[in-house]
């Protein structure tokens, strides 16, 4: 066994491809270039959520409201919260920092991305921070004002689908008349 190993080592040193490869240069790697989404002036500068992203934003907001209310109810044994408690939770939901959300471009379409939204393809650039957290907070507070905290909490008690219907898919909701967008196809193993 030692003789075979010694012979292999000697041959690999003598038959090497040159000193450059022998010095441990890393092998060439494949690289992918993924551009950041190109944002329009409205998307960069407006204090309001662009119309094209309002449905995604609504889904993100309902997810955060559901999460916060579910946690609060878990602390009281899944019982209904008192009005003062759910008012506080809803206010806290809308006033959070929203920093985990941003915009990416997928197949030429800009989409909001973050917790509670469909997973996006792995090779994309997320533009977060900037105006997005403020826009989400403002939109969330708008829902509280338009629908009222009692109605939002009542919808939550009926289930996540009821809250999404109330805020996002109702007659005047930002997703009204739209089908939920399907998740993008997952990358095949050989594409990674």
C-alpha positions as CSV (number, residue, x, y, z in Angstrom):
1,X,0.0,0.0,0.0
2,X,2.9,2.4,0.9
3,X,4.6,1.6,-2.4
4,X,1.5,2.4,-4.4
5,X,1.0,5.7,-2.5
6,X,4.7,6.6,-2.9
7,X,4.5,5.9,-6.7
8,X,1.3,7.9,-7.1
9,X,2.9,10.9,-5.2
10,X,6.1,10.7,-7.3
11,X,4.1,10.6,-10.5
12,X,1.8,13.4,-9.6
13,X,4.8,15.6,-8.7
14,X,6.7,14.7,-11.9
15,X,3.6,14.9,-14.1
16,X,2.2,18.0,-12.7
17,X,0.7,20.7,-14.8
18,X,3.3,23.4,-13.8
19,X,4.2,25.3,-10.8
20,X,1.2,27.6,-11.0
21,X,-1.3,24.8,-10.4
22,X,1.0,23.2,-7.9
23,X,1.0,26.2,-5.6
24,X,-2.6,25.8,-4.7
25,X,-4.3,28.2,-7.0
26,X,-8.1,27.7,-6.5
27,X,-9.9,26.0,-9.3
28,X,-11.9,28.2,-11.6
29,X,-15.4,28.6,-10.2
30,X,-18.6,29.3,-12.0
31,X,-20.1,32.7,-11.2
32,X,-23.5,34.2,-11.6
33,X,-24.3,37.8,-12.0
34,X,-27.6,38.9,-10.5
35,X,-28.5,42.5,-10.9
36,X,-30.4,44.6,-8.3
37,X,-33.9,45.5,-9.3
38,X,-34.1,48.7,-11.2
39,X,-36.5,50.9,-9.2
40,X,-38.6,53.7,-10.8
41,X,-38.6,57.2,-9.3
42,X,-42.0,56.3,-7.6
43,X,-40.6,53.2,-6.1
44,X,-37.5,55.0,-4.9
45,X,-38.9,58.3,-3.7
46,X,-42.7,58.1,-3.0
47,X,-43.8,57.9,0.6
48,X,-46.6,55.5,-0.5
49,X,-46.5,51.9,-1.4
50,X,-46.5,51.5,-5.2
51,X,-49.7,50.1,-6.4
52,X,-48.0,47.1,-8.0
53,X,-46.7,46.0,-4.6
54,X,-49.8,46.6,-2.4
55,X,-51.1,43.1,-2.6
56,X,-47.8,41.6,-1.4
57,X,-47.6,44.3,1.3
58,X,-51.1,43.4,2.5
59,X,-50.1,39.8,2.8
60,X,-47.0,40.8,4.8
61,X,-49.0,42.9,7.1
62,X,-51.7,40.3,7.7
63,X,-48.9,37.8,8.4
64,X,-47.3,40.1,11.0
65,X,-50.7,40.9,12.6
66,X,-51.5,37.2,12.9
67,X,-48.1,36.4,14.4
68,X,-48.4,39.1,17.0
69,X,-52.0,38.3,18.0
70,X,-51.2,34.6,18.1
71,X,-48.3,35.2,20.5
72,X,-50.4,37.4,22.7
73,X,-53.2,34.9,22.8
74,X,-50.7,32.1,23.6
75,X,-49.7,34.0,26.8
76,X,-53.3,33.9,28.0
77,X,-54.1,30.3,27.0
78,X,-55.5,31.0,23.5
79,X,-58.4,32.9,25.1
80,X,-59.7,36.0,23.4
81,X,-57.8,39.1,24.4
82,X,-59.3,42.0,26.2
83,X,-59.9,45.1,24.0
84,X,-57.0,47.0,25.6
85,X,-54.7,44.1,25.0
86,X,-55.5,43.6,21.3
87,X,-55.4,47.4,20.7
88,X,-51.8,47.4,22.1
89,X,-50.8,44.3,20.0
90,X,-52.2,45.8,16.8
91,X,-50.4,49.1,17.4
92,X,-47.2,47.2,18.1
93,X,-47.6,45.1,15.0
94,X,-47.9,48.2,12.8
95,X,-45.1,50.1,14.6
96,X,-42.4,47.4,14.3
97,X,-39.3,48.1,12.3
98,X,-40.3,46.1,9.1
99,X,-36.6,45.8,8.3
100,X,-36.8,42.2,7.1
101,X,-38.9,43.3,4.0
102,X,-37.7,44.6,0.7
103,X,-38.1,44.4,-3.0
104,X,-36.6,42.0,-5.5
105,X,-37.1,41.5,-9.2
106,X,-38.4,38.1,-10.3
107,X,-38.8,37.4,-14.0
108,X,-39.0,41.1,-14.8
109,X,-41.6,41.7,-12.1
110,X,-40.9,43.5,-8.8
111,X,-42.1,41.7,-5.7
112,X,-42.1,42.4,-2.0
113,X,-40.2,39.8,-0.1
114,X,-39.9,38.8,3.5
115,X,-41.6,36.8,6.3
116,X,-45.0,35.5,5.4
117,X,-44.6,36.0,1.6
118,X,-44.0,33.3,-0.9
119,X,-40.3,32.2,-1.1
120,X,-38.5,33.7,-4.0
121,X,-35.8,32.1,-6.2
122,X,-32.5,31.8,-4.4
123,X,-30.5,33.9,-6.9
124,X,-32.0,37.4,-6.5
125,X,-31.0,40.7,-5.0
126,X,-33.2,42.0,-2.2
127,X,-33.4,45.8,-1.8
128,X,-34.4,46.4,1.8
129,X,-34.4,49.3,4.2
130,X,-34.9,52.7,2.6
131,X,-38.5,53.6,2.1
132,X,-40.0,50.0,2.5
133,X,-40.3,49.8,6.3
134,X,-42.0,53.2,6.5
135,X,-44.4,52.3,3.7
136,X,-45.4,49.0,5.4
137,X,-45.9,50.8,8.7
138,X,-48.0,53.5,7.1
139,X,-50.1,51.0,5.2
140,X,-50.6,48.9,8.3
141,X,-51.8,51.9,10.3
142,X,-54.1,52.7,7.4
143,X,-55.8,49.3,7.7
144,X,-56.3,49.8,11.4
145,X,-58.0,53.1,10.7
146,X,-60.1,51.9,7.7
147,X,-61.3,48.6,9.1
148,X,-61.1,49.3,12.8
149,X,-59.2,47.3,15.4
150,X,-62.3,45.4,16.6
151,X,-63.2,44.2,13.1
152,X,-59.5,43.2,12.5
153,X,-59.4,41.2,15.8
154,X,-62.7,39.6,15.0
155,X,-61.4,38.4,11.6
156,X,-58.3,37.1,13.3
157,X,-60.4,35.0,15.7
158,X,-62.1,33.4,12.7
159,X,-58.7,32.4,11.2
160,X,-55.9,33.7,8.9
161,X,-58.0,33.3,5.8
162,X,-60.7,35.6,7.2
163,X,-58.1,38.3,8.0
164,X,-56.6,38.1,4.5
165,X,-60.1,38.3,3.0
166,X,-60.9,41.4,5.1
167,X,-57.8,43.3,4.5
168,X,-56.5,42.1,1.1
169,X,-59.1,40.4,-1.0
170,X,-62.3,42.2,0.0
171,X,-64.1,44.5,-2.5
172,X,-61.7,47.4,-2.0
173,X,-58.7,45.3,-1.0
174,X,-55.4,45.6,-2.9
175,X,-55.7,42.0,-4.1
176,X,-59.3,42.3,-5.1
177,X,-59.9,40.5,-8.4
178,X,-56.5,39.0,-8.5
179,X,-55.7,35.4,-7.9
180,X,-52.9,34.7,-5.5
181,X,-49.7,34.6,-7.4
182,X,-48.2,31.1,-7.4
183,X,-44.8,30.5,-5.9
184,X,-42.1,30.7,-8.5
185,X,-40.8,27.4,-9.8
186,X,-38.0,26.1,-7.7
187,X,-34.5,25.9,-9.3
188,X,-33.6,22.4,-10.5
189,X,-30.6,20.9,-8.8
190,X,-28.3,21.2,-11.9
191,X,-29.2,24.9,-12.2
192,X,-27.6,25.7,-8.8
